[in-house]
Amino acid sequence: MKRALFVVAMSLIFAPARFATEWHILGARAMGMGGTGVASSEGPVGAYWNPASLGRAESPSGVQVPADVHAEITGQFLEGANDIHDIASDCKNLGPTNGLCQIANIDAALAKLNDPTNGIRADAAVGTQIKIKRLAIFVNNMAYVSGVPKADLTNASMLNFKNSLNTSELVLRGLNVTEIGAGYGHELPWVPGLFVGGNLKMLVGKAGYYDLFLNQNSAGGGGLNKFLNNAKTSIQPGVDLGALWDVHRTFETVPLHPRVGITSRNINDPQFSNPDQAKAAGVSSYYSLHGNTRLGLALSPLNFWNLALDADLTRNLTSVRGAASQYMGVGTEINVFNRNWLNIPLRAGLARNMAQAGSKTSLTGGFGLNFLHFIVDASAMVSPATVQIKSDKESQKIPANISGAVQLGMLFGGGTQEDKKAQ
């Protein structure tokens, strides 16, 4: 009866929200394994992926410092934005009917810009995680920036381009949030192998906004500095909850050492005040970090081989209108040497945005070096899909989705020896 009540309670707590904020892949190990970590992360960074993992005896204590960057482009807006800037430059310098300053070129560039799924979004993070037994304290800084185009189809004549009357623009929005908090995980005494945990956080958010007009000779024009200056800071609390079931600990005859986890981040929906410029442009008064929920499964067929799968249960909002995310990832890790004092983990995986039509599967990979208590990890993720960023003057393509991560650490306790005993 107690077990049934617990399952019902957890299903209510982690019921997927209709909308959420995109999950950030924090940590090189997780990125290398296809963005998985809810059931497989260990050590201090486990507080981010699933605070319940902090209660596992196999999870080492120590310090971890993860850092990562990610960028994703959707649609043809970069190509269109570059074309508009080049066309405007020719219209001003040479006059109408010269060079690129042709109505056909203008119409084609604006058509590329005028797509509701168009946009670019980038995020970066760096953090410090400290774990002592079942308790973790952490400071994570995460920055989210997006650029969404707005095409001015009314002032589309060559003369309007020459006189800088076309107001096609790139709307820059972003949030820099620092989360300072503590997490705790514990095994339930009446269900061996079932762990629950949570994080309590103070979130310091700085929301920015800026309109970058494309029809000008200097597309940069100090736009980044103005974007950073047009920002407003506010503070909100944050709450994360997690559960992890180490099935082998409950039923010792179950093979492959399965673990099942679920995490819900920012369940209180923190909202940060937008600057006055955003409100004047008709944007919402708040930049919301909608809560998100993620499910994970991990298996260990052999003591040196791990497999993992993660899937978003929420359809996540992004800062680009019309572009949602709901990622699923799978990954594997093989530990070469697999000794307490020396190990070289090799990782690979696949990740795909199930919410985006036509999305390509991204490839991930990474490696690490564990020597004595020191750990270094690096990983990358790249999509085979490309986007063209120049057309009229030159042809140039870049990956549509790319990420990279590194992680340093010093860990003590836990580790493979206890895992071997558990198996």
N, C-alpha and C positions, 0 to 999 in steps of 0.2 A: 504494500500500500504506500509506504513512504517513497519507494522508488517511483511509483506511478505518479504520485503528487509532484515529485521533483521534475519529472519529464514534462508534465503539463505546465508547471510554472516556468520552466526554461523556454518552452515553445511560445508562451505569451511574451516573455521578455524579448526574445529574439525574432518575433514575427517581423517579416520584411516590411520596411516602410515603402510607400509607393515611389518616393524619390529619395535619393541620397547624394552625397558628394563622393566623387571618384576616389577610390582607395589608392593610397600612395604606397609604392613598393619600397620600403625602407630596409636596407641591408643587402650586402652583396650576395650572401648565401641564398636568400629568397629570390633575388632577381635571376641568378644563375640557374635556378631550378624552375623557371617558367613563372616566376612571381608567386610562388607558393610558400606558405609559412604558418598558416593557422594551426596545423597539426604537427608541424615538423620543426619549428623554430625552437632553439634552446639558448640558454644564457640570458644576459641582461636584455638583449633586443627582443626576447620573447614577451616582454611587457607590452610592446607595441602590437605584435601579431596576435597574441592571446595571453592575457595576464594569468589565466589559469595554469599555463605551463610553468610559471614560477614555483609552483608547489611540487613539481616532480623532482625526486632525488637525483635523477639522471641529468638534470639541467645544472650546468656549472655556475658558480659565482664568479664575479670579477668585473671587468670594465670593457665595454665595447664602444667604438666611435665609428658609426656608419655615415657615409655621405653618398649622395647620388644626384643625377640630373636626368631629365626626361623632356623630350619635345615631340609634338605630334601635329601634323598638318592635315587638314581635310579640305577637299575641293580644289578649285583653280585660283583661289584669291591671290596668292603670291604672284602668280604669273600675271593676273589681271592688274594687280597693284603696280608691279614693275612696268607693265606696258603703259598704264595711265601716266606714271611719272615721266617716262621717256617721251610719250606723245605730248604731254604738257610742255616739256622742255623744248621740243622742236617747234611747237606752236608759238612759244614766246620768243625764241631766238630767230626763227626763220620766217615766221608768219604762216597763216593758213595756206593750204595746198602745197606745202613744202615737206619733204621727208616723210616722217610718220604722221604728220598732222593731216590726216584724212578722215572723213566721217566714217568710212568703213572700219578703219582701225579703232576709232573711238567706240563705235557700237560693239565691236568684238571684245574690247577690253572691259567695258561696263558689263557685258553679258557674263564674262568670267567672274566678275566681282559680285554679281547679283544672284547669289545662291544661298539659301538659308542654312545650309550645312557648312558653308565656308568658314574657315577660321584656323588660327594657330594657337596652341596652348603649350605652355612649358611649366615645369615645376622642378624644384630643387630642394634638397633637405640635407641637413647635417645635425648630428645629435651626439649626446654623451649619455650612456646608459650604465648604471652601476647596480649590481645585484649582490645581496648578502643573504644567503639562504633563500627564504621565501619572499623576501622584500626587495623591491627595486625602486630606485629613484632615477629620474631622467629629466633631461632638457633637450627638446627637439625643436629645431627651427625649420619651418616649411614655407616655401614661397610658391605661390601660384600666380601665373600671368597669362592672360589671353588677349588675342587681337581678333576682333570681329569686324569685317568690312561692311560699310553702308554705301551703296551706289547711288549717286545723284543722276537719275535718268532724265530729269527735266532740263537741266542745263548741259545738254550733250552736243552742242554745236562747236565747230572749230573756233569761232569767235569767242565763245564763253571760255574755252580752254586757254586761248591766247590771253584773255583778261582775268584769268584765275577766278572765274565765277562758278566753275563746277566744284561742288562741295563734297565729292566722294571722299570718304575718310576711312581710317582704321581706328576703331574704338578700343582703346587699351584699358583693361580692367585687371585688377590683381589683389591678392591678399598675402601679406607676410604674417604668419602666425607662429608664435613661440609658445610651446606647451611645456609647462613646468609641473611635474607631478610625481606621484608615487603609486606603485602597484603592489598587489599582494595576491598570492595564489595558495590554495590549501586543498588537501585531499579530504573528501567527506568521509567521516569515520564509519558511516553505515553503508557505504558503497565503495569497496576497495577499487582503486583505479579511476574513480571519477573525481575530477578536480574542477574547482570553480575559482574565479578570481576577478579582480576589477582594478581600474585605475581611477584616481581622482586627480584632476588637473586644473591648473590656472592657465587660461589661454589669453595671451596678449596679441591682439590682432591689429594690423595696420592695413586698411583698405585704400587702394589708389584708383584713379580714373583720369583719362586724358583722351582728347580727340586729336588724332594725327591726320591732318588733311594731306591728300596725295597730290593734289594739283598745285605743286609748288616746286621751285628749283631745288631746294634742300629738303629732301624728304625727312631727314633726321631732325634738323632744326631745333636741337636741344630737347626733342620730345621726351627722351628717357628721363632727363632731369626734371622736366615739368611733371611727368607722370609720378615720379617719386615725391615731388614736392606737393602735389595735389593728393594728399593722403590724410587719413584720419585714424587715430588710435583709440581702441576701446578694449575693455577686459571682460572676459566671460568665463564661467566655470565649464568644465568638461567631464564627462563620465563615460568610461568604457566598461563593458562586461564581457566575460569569456567563460567557456566551459570546455573541458578536454576529457575525453574518455580513453584511457589506456586499457584497451579491451583485454590484452594478455594478463594484466594484473588482476582483472576480475575473473576471467576464465583462462586458467593456465594452459589448457589444451588447445586453445585457438592458435593456429600457425601464423607466421608472417608478422607477428608483433604489430597488429593494427592499432592506430590511434585516430580518433575522430574528434575534431574541434569545431567550435563555432565562436565567432567574435562579433560584437556589435560596438562600433566606435561612435563617440559623440551622440549618445542616445538622447541627450537633452537639447539637441539642435541649437548650438551656439550661434548667435547672430551679432555681427560686428557692424558698427556704423559706417556707412559710406560717406565720402567727402561731399561737400556742397556742390561741386561740379557735377557729380553723378546725379544728385537729386535734381539739379537744374535741367539735366538732359532727360529727365523722366525715368531714370533708373530707380529701382527699389531703394528705400532708405537703408537697407541692411544687406550685407554680404553674409549669407548663411552657410554654415558647415553642416549640412543635413547629415544625420546619422546614417551609417551604412552597415550592412551585415554580410559576413563572409563565412562560408563553410569550407572545411578542409579535411582531407584524409591522408594519412601517411602509413606506409608499409615498410618493413625491413626484412626482405626475403633472406638475406644473409647479414652477418654482423658488420660487413663492410659495405653493404649496398642498401641505399634508401630510395624509396619512391614517394612522390607526393602529388596530390591534386587539390586545387583550390577553385572555388566558384563563388562569384558574387550572387547573393540571394536578392539583392536590391538592384533596381535599375537606377543607375547613378547619373545625376546631373553633372554636366561639365560647364565650364565658363563660356563655352561656345554654344550659342543658340542652335537647336536642331541637332546637336551631336551629343548622344548619351553614351554611357559606357556600362558594360556588364561583362567583366572579364572572366574567362576560364583559363586555367593554366595547369600544365602537367610537367613534372620534372623528375630527374634522377640524379643521384649522387653516388659516386664510387670512391671509397677511401683507400688510396694507395698507402701501403705500410700499416696504417690503422693501428698505430701504437700511441700510448699516452704521451710519449715524449716527441714523437715524430709522425706526421701524417700529411699527405697531399691529397685533398679532396678535389675531384674533377666533377663538374656539374654541367648538365644540359637540360633544355626544356623547350616547350612550346606554349605560346599564349595567344589568345584571340579575343577580340571585343565582339561578343555575341549580340550586342545591341545595335551595332552599326552595319547596315546593309553593305555587302561587298567588301567587308573587312578582310584583310589578309592575315594569315597566321604568322606571328612574329617568332623569330628564332632567338633562343637565349643560350648563354654559355658562360662558364666561369671556372675559376680554380682558386685554390688556397694553399697556404703553407702554415702548418702548425708545428712549431718547434719549441719544446719544453712548454712554457705557459704562454708563449707569444703566438698570435694568430694574425695573418694577413690574408685578405680575400679580395678578389676583383671579379667583376662580371660585366656583361653587356647584353643588350637586347636590341634587335633590329628587325624591321619589317622588310620583306622582299618588294613590297609596293613602293613606288616612287611618285613624286609630284614634280611637275615642271615649274621652274621659277622664272624662266626667261623665255620669250618666244620671238618678239619682233626683231630684236637686235642680235640675239644669240640663243642657242638651245642649251639648257642646263637643267639637270635633274638631281634631286636629293632624296634620301629615304623619307617616307611619310611618317615613320615612327621610329625613334631611336632613343636608347637609354644607356647609361653607364653607372657603375657603382663601385666603391671601394669600402673596405672596412678593416679597422685595426682593433686588436683586442688583447687582453691578458686575462686568462681564465684559470680557475682553480676548482678542483673537485669534479664530481659528476663524471661524465665521459663514458667511453666505450666499455670499460670494465664492468660497470654496473649494468649496462645494457646487455652484456653477454650473460650475466647472471640472471637477468630477467627473462632471457630467452631460454 
